[in-house]
Amino acid sequence: MPRISEFYGIAVYIYYRDHNPPYFHAIYGDSEAVIDIRSGAILEGSLPRRAGKLVAEWRELHRDELLADWALAESQQPLLPIEPLD
């Protein structure tokens, strides 16, 4: 499970065996959410409010890179790291 970014204690992963629609996993402590890359909707799970806002901001800034990593994962290629939120 490749970690593609980490910021403010939030780890972001895209798994090779995931299925459409394109999404990523955000993990903060004991909380985990599965987030749609295109819309930002939480598909499963939840995050604390502050962590959720940080992830939403990061996703908006890096949507194209997330979609590129999703395409790499679909073709079983190594994923590229994405800059953390500053």
MODELLER restraints for C-alpha pairs under 7 A, 6 or more apart:
rsr = mdl.restraints
at = mdl.atoms
rsr.add(forms.Gaussian(group=physical.xy_distance, feature=features.Distance(at['CA:1:A'], at['CA:13:A']), mean=6.59, stdev=0.5))
rsr.add(forms.Gaussian(group=physical.xy_distance, feature=features.Distance(at['CA:1:A'], at['CA:14:A']), mean=6.68, stdev=0.5))
rsr.add(forms.Gaussian(group=physical.xy_distance, feature=features.Distance(at['CA:1:A'], at['CA:15:A']), mean=5.00, stdev=0.5))
rsr.add(forms.Gaussian(group=physical.xy_distance, feature=features.Distance(at['CA:2:A'], at['CA:13:A']), mean=5.68, stdev=0.5))
rsr.add(forms.Gaussian(group=physical.xy_distance, feature=features.Distance(at['CA:2:A'], at['CA:14:A']), mean=6.12, stdev=0.5))
rsr.add(forms.Gaussian(group=physical.xy_distance, feature=features.Distance(at['CA:2:A'], at['CA:15:A']), mean=6.38, stdev=0.5))
rsr.add(forms.Gaussian(group=physical.xy_distance, feature=features.Distance(at['CA:3:A'], at['CA:11:A']), mean=6.83, stdev=0.5))
rsr.add(forms.Gaussian(group=physical.xy_distance, feature=features.Distance(at['CA:3:A'], at['CA:12:A']), mean=5.69, stdev=0.5))
rsr.add(forms.Gaussian(group=physical.xy_distance, feature=features.Distance(at['CA:3:A'], at['CA:13:A']), mean=4.45, stdev=0.5))
rsr.add(forms.Gaussian(group=physical.xy_distance, feature=features.Distance(at['CA:3:A'], at['CA:14:A']), mean=6.91, stdev=0.5))
rsr.add(forms.Gaussian(group=physical.xy_distance, feature=features.Distance(at['CA:4:A'], at['CA:12:A']), mean=5.81, stdev=0.5))
rsr.add(forms.Gaussian(group=physical.xy_distance, feature=features.Distance(at['CA:4:A'], at['CA:13:A']), mean=5.57, stdev=0.5))
rsr.add(forms.Gaussian(group=physical.xy_distance, feature=features.Distance(at['CA:4:A'], at['CA:80:A']), mean=6.59, stdev=0.5))
rsr.add(forms.Gaussian(group=physical.xy_distance, feature=features.Distance(at['CA:4:A'], at['CA:81:A']), mean=4.48, stdev=0.5))
rsr.add(forms.Gaussian(group=physical.xy_distance, feature=features.Distance(at['CA:4:A'], at['CA:82:A']), mean=5.72, stdev=0.5))
rsr.add(forms.Gaussian(group=physical.xy_distance, feature=features.Distance(at['CA:5:A'], at['CA:11:A']), mean=6.08, stdev=0.5))
rsr.add(forms.Gaussian(group=physical.xy_distance, feature=features.Distance(at['CA:5:A'], at['CA:12:A']), mean=5.20, stdev=0.5))
rsr.add(forms.Gaussian(group=physical.xy_distance, feature=features.Distance(at['CA:5:A'], at['CA:81:A']), mean=6.01, stdev=0.5))
rsr.add(forms.Gaussian(group=physical.xy_distance, feature=features.Distance(at['CA:5:A'], at['CA:82:A']), mean=5.41, stdev=0.5))
rsr.add(forms.Gaussian(group=physical.xy_distance, feature=features.Distance(at['CA:5:A'], at['CA:83:A']), mean=6.46, stdev=0.5))
rsr.add(forms.Gaussian(group=physical.xy_distance, feature=features.Distance(at['CA:5:A'], at['CA:84:A']), mean=5.78, stdev=0.5))
rsr.add(forms.Gaussian(group=physical.xy_distance, feature=features.Distance(at['CA:6:A'], at['CA:12:A']), mean=6.03, stdev=0.5))
rsr.add(forms.Gaussian(group=physical.xy_distance, feature=features.Distance(at['CA:6:A'], at['CA:84:A']), mean=5.84, stdev=0.5))
rsr.add(forms.Gaussian(group=physical.xy_distance, feature=features.Distance(at['CA:7:A'], at['CA:84:A']), mean=5.29, stdev=0.5))
rsr.add(forms.Gaussian(group=physical.xy_distance, feature=features.Distance(at['CA:7:A'], at['CA:85:A']), mean=5.98, stdev=0.5))
rsr.add(forms.Gaussian(group=physical.xy_distance, feature=features.Distance(at['CA:9:A'], at['CA:28:A']), mean=6.16, stdev=0.5))
rsr.add(forms.Gaussian(group=physical.xy_distance, feature=features.Distance(at['CA:10:A'], at['CA:26:A']), mean=6.49, stdev=0.5))
rsr.add(forms.Gaussian(group=physical.xy_distance, feature=features.Distance(at['CA:10:A'], at['CA:27:A']), mean=5.55, stdev=0.5))
rsr.add(forms.Gaussian(group=physical.xy_distance, feature=features.Distance(at['CA:10:A'], at['CA:28:A']), mean=4.72, stdev=0.5))
rsr.add(forms.Gaussian(group=physical.xy_distance, feature=features.Distance(at['CA:11:A'], at['CA:26:A']), mean=5.71, stdev=0.5))
rsr.add(forms.Gaussian(group=physical.xy_distance, feature=features.Distance(at['CA:11:A'], at['CA:27:A']), mean=5.20, stdev=0.5))
rsr.add(forms.Gaussian(group=physical.xy_distance, feature=features.Distance(at['CA:11:A'], at['CA:28:A']), mean=6.62, stdev=0.5))
rsr.add(forms.Gaussian(group=physical.xy_distance, feature=features.Distance(at['CA:12:A'], at['CA:24:A']), mean=6.86, stdev=0.5))
rsr.add(forms.Gaussian(group=physical.xy_distance, feature=features.Distance(at['CA:12:A'], at['CA:25:A']), mean=5.61, stdev=0.5))
rsr.add(forms.Gaussian(group=physical.xy_distance, feature=features.Distance(at['CA:12:A'], at['CA:26:A']), mean=4.62, stdev=0.5))
rsr.add(forms.Gaussian(group=physical.xy_distance, feature=features.Distance(at['CA:12:A'], at['CA:27:A']), mean=6.48, stdev=0.5))
rsr.add(forms.Gaussian(group=physical.xy_distance, feature=features.Distance(at['CA:13:A'], at['CA:24:A']), mean=5.81, stdev=0.5))
rsr.add(forms.Gaussian(group=physical.xy_distance, feature=features.Distance(at['CA:13:A'], at['CA:25:A']), mean=5.10, stdev=0.5))
rsr.add(forms.Gaussian(group=physical.xy_distance, feature=features.Distance(at['CA:13:A'], at['CA:26:A']), mean=6.57, stdev=0.5))
rsr.add(forms.Gaussian(group=physical.xy_distance, feature=features.Distance(at['CA:14:A'], at['CA:24:A']), mean=5.01, stdev=0.5))
rsr.add(forms.Gaussian(group=physical.xy_distance, feature=features.Distance(at['CA:14:A'], at['CA:25:A']), mean=6.29, stdev=0.5))
rsr.add(forms.Gaussian(group=physical.xy_distance, feature=features.Distance(at['CA:16:A'], at['CA:73:A']), mean=4.96, stdev=0.5))
rsr.add(forms.Gaussian(group=physical.xy_distance, feature=features.Distance(at['CA:16:A'], at['CA:74:A']), mean=6.51, stdev=0.5))
rsr.add(forms.Gaussian(group=physical.xy_distance, feature=features.Distance(at['CA:16:A'], at['CA:76:A']), mean=6.57, stdev=0.5))
rsr.add(forms.Gaussian(group=physical.xy_distance, feature=features.Distance(at['CA:21:A'], at['CA:36:A']), mean=7.00, stdev=0.5))
rsr.add(forms.Gaussian(group=physical.xy_distance, feature=features.Distance(at['CA:22:A'], at['CA:36:A']), mean=6.07, stdev=0.5))
rsr.add(forms.Gaussian(group=physical.xy_distance, feature=features.Distance(at['CA:22:A'], at['CA:37:A']), mean=5.76, stdev=0.5))
rsr.add(forms.Gaussian(group=physical.xy_distance, feature=features.Distance(at['CA:22:A'], at['CA:70:A']), mean=6.41, stdev=0.5))
rsr.add(forms.Gaussian(group=physical.xy_distance, feature=features.Distance(at['CA:23:A'], at['CA:34:A']), mean=6.53, stdev=0.5))
rsr.add(forms.Gaussian(group=physical.xy_distance, feature=features.Distance(at['CA:23:A'], at['CA:35:A']), mean=5.27, stdev=0.5))
rsr.add(forms.Gaussian(group=physical.xy_distance, feature=features.Distance(at['CA:23:A'], at['CA:36:A']), mean=4.28, stdev=0.5))
rsr.add(forms.Gaussian(group=physical.xy_distance, feature=features.Distance(at['CA:23:A'], at['CA:37:A']), mean=4.88, stdev=0.5))
rsr.add(forms.Gaussian(group=physical.xy_distance, feature=features.Distance(at['CA:24:A'], at['CA:34:A']), mean=5.70, stdev=0.5))
rsr.add(forms.Gaussian(group=physical.xy_distance, feature=features.Distance(at['CA:24:A'], at['CA:35:A']), mean=5.44, stdev=0.5))
rsr.add(forms.Gaussian(group=physical.xy_distance, feature=features.Distance(at['CA:24:A'], at['CA:36:A']), mean=6.73, stdev=0.5))
rsr.add(forms.Gaussian(group=physical.xy_distance, feature=features.Distance(at['CA:24:A'], at['CA:37:A']), mean=6.77, stdev=0.5))
rsr.add(forms.Gaussian(group=physical.xy_distance, feature=features.Distance(at['CA:25:A'], at['CA:32:A']), mean=6.88, stdev=0.5))
rsr.add(forms.Gaussian(group=physical.xy_distance, feature=features.Distance(at['CA:25:A'], at['CA:33:A']), mean=5.77, stdev=0.5))
rsr.add(forms.Gaussian(group=physical.xy_distance, feature=features.Distance(at['CA:25:A'], at['CA:34:A']), mean=4.62, stdev=0.5))
rsr.add(forms.Gaussian(group=physical.xy_distance, feature=features.Distance(at['CA:25:A'], at['CA:35:A']), mean=6.34, stdev=0.5))
rsr.add(forms.Gaussian(group=physical.xy_distance, feature=features.Distance(at['CA:26:A'], at['CA:32:A']), mean=5.64, stdev=0.5))
rsr.add(forms.Gaussian(group=physical.xy_distance, feature=features.Distance(at['CA:26:A'], at['CA:33:A']), mean=5.38, stdev=0.5))
rsr.add(forms.Gaussian(group=physical.xy_distance, feature=features.Distance(at['CA:26:A'], at['CA:34:A']), mean=6.48, stdev=0.5))
rsr.add(forms.Gaussian(group=physical.xy_distance, feature=features.Distance(at['CA:27:A'], at['CA:33:A']), mean=6.63, stdev=0.5))
rsr.add(forms.Gaussian(group=physical.xy_distance, feature=features.Distance(at['CA:31:A'], at['CA:46:A']), mean=6.34, stdev=0.5))
rsr.add(forms.Gaussian(group=physical.xy_distance, feature=features.Distance(at['CA:31:A'], at['CA:47:A']), mean=5.49, stdev=0.5))
rsr.add(forms.Gaussian(group=physical.xy_distance, feature=features.Distance(at['CA:32:A'], at['CA:45:A']), mean=5.71, stdev=0.5))
rsr.add(forms.Gaussian(group=physical.xy_distance, feature=features.Distance(at['CA:32:A'], at['CA:46:A']), mean=5.84, stdev=0.5))
rsr.add(forms.Gaussian(group=physical.xy_distance, feature=features.Distance(at['CA:32:A'], at['CA:47:A']), mean=6.12, stdev=0.5))
rsr.add(forms.Gaussian(group=physical.xy_distance, feature=features.Distance(at['CA:33:A'], at['CA:42:A']), mean=6.47, stdev=0.5))
rsr.add(forms.Gaussian(group=physical.xy_distance, feature=features.Distance(at['CA:33:A'], at['CA:44:A']), mean=5.60, stdev=0.5))
rsr.add(forms.Gaussian(group=physical.xy_distance, feature=features.Distance(at['CA:33:A'], at['CA:45:A']), mean=4.36, stdev=0.5))
rsr.add(forms.Gaussian(group=physical.xy_distance, feature=features.Distance(at['CA:33:A'], at['CA:46:A']), mean=4.78, stdev=0.5))
rsr.add(forms.Gaussian(group=physical.xy_distance, feature=features.Distance(at['CA:33:A'], at['CA:47:A']), mean=6.12, stdev=0.5))
rsr.add(forms.Gaussian(group=physical.xy_distance, feature=features.Distance(at['CA:34:A'], at['CA:42:A']), mean=5.79, stdev=0.5))
rsr.add(forms.Gaussian(group=physical.xy_distance, feature=features.Distance(at['CA:34:A'], at['CA:43:A']), mean=5.39, stdev=0.5))
rsr.add(forms.Gaussian(group=physical.xy_distance, feature=features.Distance(at['CA:34:A'], at['CA:44:A']), mean=5.08, stdev=0.5))
rsr.add(forms.Gaussian(group=physical.xy_distance, feature=features.Distance(at['CA:34:A'], at['CA:45:A']), mean=6.41, stdev=0.5))
rsr.add(forms.Gaussian(group=physical.xy_distance, feature=features.Distance(at['CA:35:A'], at['CA:41:A']), mean=5.68, stdev=0.5))
rsr.add(forms.Gaussian(group=physical.xy_distance, feature=features.Distance(at['CA:35:A'], at['CA:42:A']), mean=4.54, stdev=0.5))
rsr.add(forms.Gaussian(group=physical.xy_distance, feature=features.Distance(at['CA:35:A'], at['CA:43:A']), mean=5.64, stdev=0.5))
rsr.add(forms.Gaussian(group=physical.xy_distance, feature=features.Distance(at['CA:36:A'], at['CA:42:A']), mean=6.39, stdev=0.5))
rsr.add(forms.Gaussian(group=physical.xy_distance, feature=features.Distance(at['CA:36:A'], at['CA:43:A']), mean=6.57, stdev=0.5))
rsr.add(forms.Gaussian(group=physical.xy_distance, feature=features.Distance(at['CA:37:A'], at['CA:63:A']), mean=6.36, stdev=0.5))
rsr.add(forms.Gaussian(group=physical.xy_distance, feature=features.Distance(at['CA:37:A'], at['CA:66:A']), mean=6.83, stdev=0.5))
rsr.add(forms.Gaussian(group=physical.xy_distance, feature=features.Distance(at['CA:38:A'], at['CA:63:A']), mean=6.96, stdev=0.5))
rsr.add(forms.Gaussian(group=physical.xy_distance, feature=features.Distance(at['CA:40:A'], at['CA:56:A']), mean=6.58, stdev=0.5))
rsr.add(forms.Gaussian(group=physical.xy_distance, feature=features.Distance(at['CA:58:A'], at['CA:85:A']), mean=5.88, stdev=0.5))
rsr.add(forms.Gaussian(group=physical.xy_distance, feature=features.Distance(at['CA:69:A'], at['CA:79:A']), mean=5.45, stdev=0.5))
rsr.add(forms.Gaussian(group=physical.xy_distance, feature=features.Distance(at['CA:69:A'], at['CA:80:A']), mean=6.40, stdev=0.5))
rsr.add(forms.Gaussian(group=physical.xy_distance, feature=features.Distance(at['CA:72:A'], at['CA:78:A']), mean=6.65, stdev=0.5))
rsr.add(forms.Gaussian(group=physical.xy_distance, feature=features.Distance(at['CA:72:A'], at['CA:79:A']), mean=6.11, stdev=0.5))
rsr.add(forms.Gaussian(group=physical.xy_distance, feature=features.Distance(at['CA:73:A'], at['CA:79:A']), mean=6.61, stdev=0.5))
